[in-house]
Amino acid sequence: MDLVAANASLDAISDAVQNTFNESVVSGFGGFGGIVRVPSDIERPVVVSSIDSVGTKVSVAVQAGRLDTVGFDIVHHCVNDILVTGAIPLCFMDYFAHSDLTAAQTAEAIRGVAAACKALDIPLVSGETAQLPGVYRDREFDLVGAVIGVASEDDLLDIRNVRSGDVVVALPSNGIHTNGYSLVRRLFTDVPLDRIYPELGRPLGEELLAIHRCYLPDLREFLPRIHALAHITGGGLWDNIPRSLPDGVRVDLEWGTWQVPTIFELIAEMGNTVDDEMTRIFNMGIGMAVMCDQATADDLIRQTAGASLAGTVQASGVAEKVRILR
């Protein structure tokens, strides 16, 4: 391990990380563990945690020579995952592992994490940068994030509140987000990232690195009125929406009621991929599905750019949990 480079990376990110600290942080930068206060105004507080990686999207970042966007991706992905429970993020941690990246490249990725945390007022309280030659190949890296959130046990979202007669609001994605990149990379293997497809209107690399959208700013004030949320990640619409439904109901989605980003049409064409497979791999333009009553849906759609009424919750006695009506 290059200790000089490791120390240079720490020096380069110190200001960015400390800039995320708020009044909840007790510990300083560079300790063995990050310490934060649990808000004193939360009754019956519970801790909610989630951990994830950016996945193979990091390979696109290396190829494009831009590593900051995946830092935003991991923060937003993790925050969305705990938001589904009704929790608000308390602090964040990251893990960056590589073989031979420079101190500047490492710092670029971590500064992306820090910038995302700062924008959401989440302190980045601890992290680890590991140089692991022999584990990762040259120019490879992995970026993992973990978020700790907090909520009152009384305010946690309970999928048992979802009932027949509820509606489904689709909150738009920024495109692919962070899932399905093994297929995407295979399809575009021989395509330069600076190629501009007319239907996309921008370089392919910019489209593939579009940042995973965070839904906390859109949904925070609506949490007390929401019955359930489904973050559409790996497994697409078919696998993620059922995770947020109780027994006895299903969701009927009306195809065409939300905007499908053009990148998905291009992927389907290049891969000769049928609709059912696309909706099982990708978010298809729905980054978060919101199950709620009609009045809440009306207010949410009015306040959230791109949000649309995408479907309904129906009583169902069969195993099928999602139908896409075309």
ABEGO torsion letter per residue (X at the ends): XBAAAAAAAAAAAAAAAAAABBAABABBBGBABBBBBBBAABBGBBBBBBBBBAEAAAAAAAAAGBAAAAAAAAAAAAAAAAAAAGBBBABBBBBBBBAABBAAAAAAAAAAAAAAAAAAGBBBABBBBBBBBGABBBGBBBBBBBBBBBBBAAABBBAAABBBGBBBBBBBBAEAEABGAAAAAAAAAABBAABBBAAAGBBAAAAAABBBBBAAAAAAAAAAABABBBBBBBGEAAAAAAAABBBGBBBBBBBGABBBBAAAAAAAAAAGBBAAAAAAABAGGBABBBBBBAAAAAAAAAABBGBBBAEBBBBBABABABBBBX
